[in-house]
Amino acid sequence: MTRRLSRRRYVVGTGAALTTGLLAGCSGGGDGGDGNGGDGSAGEPADDVPSEIDDYLTENEARLYEGTIADYTGEDEVVVDVGAGEVGFAFDPAAIRISSSTTVVWEWTGEGGAHNVASAEGSESDFESGDAVAEEGTTFEQSFDDTGIQLYYCTPHQSNGMHGAIEVVE
């Protein structure tokens, strides 16, 4: 008698093997010991998003926001892409954590039309890049010396979910 592998047996066996592999990969347990959910590298996503940031980004349906904050503490300068995502209506990363005295550089991708960066009501600082521009490579820089929450958006695409946030820590 020949043993033939039926399609059903193949699918069930493959599914079981994949599930076992995925579960084994998920059981690595731990966040690398740095407390931010990553391996300690700059920009690693952390789950401890301040409620003010989470509320702002969630309520405004911020594109590319997935309930985490990219941790860039200890960096002198951080770059945020302006015009990110499938249609160019996002900041990437949408939420960042930086140390005080860090400079954030928003850099235009050239996607999604003309953009700007403007602080939102309730932000610790007032800042604005000026008129909306579409040119790739355009930059706007802002240093944040005081700790607190910085909320911002793109004026032309605010209703499209183009919002971002910064937590400035000591």
Stockholm file with secondary structure:
# STOCKHOLM 1.0

chainA/1-170         MTRRLSRRRYVVGTGAALTTGLLAGCSGGGDGGDGNGGDGSAGEPADDVPSEIDDYLTENEARLYEGTIADYTGEDEVVVDVGAGEVGFAFDPAAIRISSSTTVVWEWTGEGGAHNVASAEGSESDFESGDAVAEEGTTFEQSFDDTGIQLYYCTPHQSNGMHGAIEVVE
#=GR chainA/1-170 SS CCCCCCHHHHHHHHHHHHHHHHHHHHTTCSCTTSSSSSSSCTTEEESCCCHHHHHHHHHTTCTTCCSCEEECTTCSEEEEEEEESSSSCEEESSEEEEETTEEEEEEECSCSSCBCCEECTTCSSCCBCCSCBCCTTCEEEEEECSCEEEEEECGGGGGGTCEEEEEEEC
#=GC SS_cons         CCCCCCHHHHHHHHHHHHHHHHHHHHTTCSCTTSSSSSSSCTTEEESCCCHHHHHHHHHTTCTTCCSCEEECTTCSEEEEEEEESSSSCEEESSEEEEETTEEEEEEECSCSSCBCCEECTTCSSCCBCCSCBCCTTCEEEEEECSCEEEEEECGGGGGGTCEEEEEEEC
//
